[in-house]
Amino acid sequence: MRIDVLTIFPNMFSAFDESMIKRAKENGILNINIHNIRDYSLDKHKKVDDYPYGGGAGMVMMVEPIVRTIEHVKNFNFGKVILLGPRGKIFNHEVALNLSKEKELIFICGHYEGIDERVYNYIDEEISLGDFILTGGEMAAIPIIDCISRLIPGVLSSTQSLHEESFSKDTLEYPQYTKPREFRGLIVPDVLLSGHHLNIKKWRQDESLRLTKKLRPDLIKKE
């Protein structure tokens, strides 16, 4: 998959030079490109924001630098243009799964008090990380791109974990344990050490449902 990110803070995306995302890039599975919107400003000081017409607090990102960046990226990326902003649908596992099937994606990171409304004429979709405010779209783009990337075949070393982890089946993942067997009186459940695969599978299913009902009952679909 090719992903292009439009931002005014490109250094924030150094997170993609670590761990599984780094390996996926090195293996040619992911191609992540970061573009500085300031590079496409016609202002001699590379200004990308200005005061809002009609007055009000804060600054608004200007339409021209963003659109010029989009047009440049569109020369080699024909995917959806996605704005990370508060009007969009809430990001979740289903949205991530759908986006992971795309071959190319373009993300725009908003900032300040927002973007010039005319930018919406150049985007295909808007996504929100949740009903809260961040300092900028970069802080939303990083977890969203990470979530999408790990669903792409070959990024993770094991595909089994994708089918068993939280949210993949509208339930939380079952409890996990490793060595030591006993820690300060806390003991690993005997069933996990029994070697009986059917019993282990049932225990995990039961625990997954128990945790979901207790901690995230909203995830359980109503019949």
C-alpha positions in Angstrom: 0.0 0.0 0.0 1.1 3.5 -0.7 0.2 6.2 1.9 0.9 9.9 1.4 0.5 12.2 4.4 0.1 16.0 4.1 1.2 17.9 7.2 3.0 21.0 8.5 4.9 18.9 11.1 6.6 16.2 9.1 9.1 15.2 11.9 6.2 13.9 14.0 6.0 10.9 11.7 9.4 9.5 12.7 7.3 7.0 14.6 7.0 5.1 11.3 10.7 4.5 11.3 10.4 2.0 14.2 9.1 -1.5 14.9 6.8 -3.4 12.5 6.0 -0.4 10.3 9.7 0.1 9.6 10.1 -3.6 8.7 7.1 -3.4 6.4 8.6 -0.4 4.6 11.9 -2.1 4.2 10.1 -5.2 2.8 8.2 -3.1 0.3 4.8 -3.9 1.8 4.3 -0.2 2.8 5.3 2.9 1.1 4.7 5.9 3.4 5.5 9.4 2.2 5.3 12.6 4.2 4.8 15.9 2.5 5.3 19.3 4.1 2.4 21.6 3.2 4.6 24.6 3.7 6.6 23.6 0.7 3.6 24.4 -1.5 2.9 27.8 0.0 3.3 30.7 -2.4 4.1 33.0 0.5 7.8 34.0 0.8 7.7 33.1 4.4 6.0 29.7 3.7 2.9 30.8 5.6 0.0 28.3 5.6 -2.5 30.0 7.9 -4.3 33.3 8.4 -7.0 35.0 10.5 -10.5 33.9 9.8 -12.9 36.1 7.8 -15.6 37.5 10.1 -13.3 37.4 13.1 -12.8 34.8 15.8 -10.2 33.1 17.9 -7.2 31.4 16.4 -6.0 30.9 12.8 -7.3 28.9 9.9 -5.3 26.8 7.5 -5.3 28.4 4.0 -6.9 26.6 1.0 -4.2 27.2 -1.5 -1.2 25.4 0.1 -3.3 22.4 0.9 -4.8 22.1 -2.5 -1.5 22.6 -4.2 -0.1 19.8 -2.1 -3.0 17.5 -3.0 -2.6 18.2 -6.7 1.1 17.4 -6.5 0.5 14.1 -4.6 -2.2 13.1 -7.1 0.4 12.8 -9.8 1.5 9.5 -8.3 -1.2 8.5 -5.7 -4.8 8.1 -7.1 -6.3 7.0 -3.8 -8.9 8.5 -1.6 -8.1 11.9 0.0 -9.0 11.6 3.7 -9.1 14.6 6.0 -8.6 13.9 9.7 -11.1 16.2 11.4 -14.0 16.4 13.9 -16.8 16.2 11.3 -15.9 12.7 10.1 -17.2 9.3 11.1 -15.6 7.8 14.1 -12.6 5.5 13.4 -13.0 1.9 14.5 -11.9 -1.6 13.5 -14.5 -1.9 10.7 -13.3 1.4 9.1 -9.7 0.3 9.5 -10.4 -3.0 7.8 -12.1 -1.4 4.8 -9.2 1.1 4.4 -6.6 -1.6 4.6 -8.0 -3.1 1.4 -7.2 0.1 -0.6 -4.0 0.2 -2.7 -3.4 4.0 -2.1 -4.5 6.5 0.5 -3.9 10.2 1.0 -4.3 11.8 4.5 -4.5 15.5 5.3 -3.6 16.6 8.8 -5.6 19.7 9.9 -4.3 22.2 12.4 -5.1 25.4 14.3 -8.8 26.3 14.4 -9.5 24.2 11.3 -9.1 24.4 7.5 -10.6 26.7 4.9 -14.0 25.3 4.0 -13.1 25.2 0.3 -10.7 22.4 1.0 -13.7 20.1 1.4 -14.1 20.3 -2.4 -10.9 18.3 -2.8 -11.4 15.5 -0.2 -13.3 12.2 -0.5 -13.8 11.4 3.2 -13.3 12.7 6.7 -12.4 10.6 9.7 -12.4 11.4 13.4 -10.4 9.6 16.0 -13.2 10.4 18.6 -15.2 13.1 20.2 -12.3 15.0 21.7 -9.9 17.7 20.5 -6.2 17.1 19.7 -3.5 19.6 19.0 -3.5 18.6 15.3 -4.4 15.9 12.8 -0.9 14.4 13.1 -1.8 13.0 16.5 -4.8 11.2 14.9 -3.0 10.2 11.7 -0.3 8.1 13.5 -2.6 5.6 15.3 -5.0 5.4 12.3 -2.2 4.6 9.8 -0.6 2.2 12.3 -4.0 0.4 12.7 -4.6 0.2 9.0 -1.1 -1.0 8.2 -1.1 -3.9 10.6 -4.2 -5.3 8.8 -2.3 -5.5 5.5 -1.1 -9.1 4.7 2.6 -9.5 5.5 3.0 -6.6 8.0 2.5 -8.9 11.0 4.5 -12.1 11.3 1.3 -14.0 12.4 -2.1 -13.6 10.8 -3.7 -15.6 13.6 -3.4 -12.7 16.1 -5.5 -10.5 13.8 -8.5 -12.9 14.2 -8.2 -13.3 17.9 -7.4 -9.7 19.2 -9.9 -7.2 20.6 -12.6 -5.8 18.3 -12.1 -8.3 15.5 -15.2 -10.2 16.6 -17.0 -7.3 18.5 -15.5 -8.6 21.7 -12.4 -7.8 23.8 -9.5 -10.2 23.6 -9.3 -12.9 26.3 -6.7 -12.5 29.1 -3.1 -13.4 28.3 -0.4 -14.9 30.5 3.2 -15.9 30.3 6.1 -16.9 32.6 6.3 -17.1 35.6 3.4 -19.4 36.4 3.0 -17.8 39.9 3.8 -14.1 40.8 3.2 -12.9 44.3 0.2 -15.2 44.8 -1.3 -14.6 41.4 -1.5 -17.9 39.5 -2.0 -18.6 35.8 -5.3 -20.5 35.3 -4.8 -24.2 35.2 -6.7 -24.7 32.0 -4.0 -22.8 30.1 -1.4 -25.3 31.3 -3.5 -28.4 30.6 -2.6 -28.9 27.0 -6.3 -29.6 26.2 -6.9 -27.3 23.2 -10.7 -27.5 23.1 -10.9 -26.6 26.8 -8.4 -23.7 26.3 -10.4 -22.5 23.3 -13.7 -22.6 25.3 -12.1 -20.8 28.3 -10.8 -18.0 26.0 -14.2 -17.6 24.4 -15.9 -17.4 27.8 -13.4 -15.0 29.2 -13.6 -12.8 26.1 -17.3 -12.6 26.5 -17.1 -12.0 30.2 -14.6 -9.1 29.9 -16.7 -7.5 27.1 -19.9 -7.6 29.1 -18.0 -6.2 32.1 -15.9 -3.5 30.4 -17.4 -2.8 27.0 -21.0 -3.9 26.9 -21.6 -1.5 24.1 -19.6 -3.8 21.8 -22.1 -6.6 22.1 -24.5 -6.5 19.2 -28.2 -6.6 20.1 -30.2 -9.3 18.4 
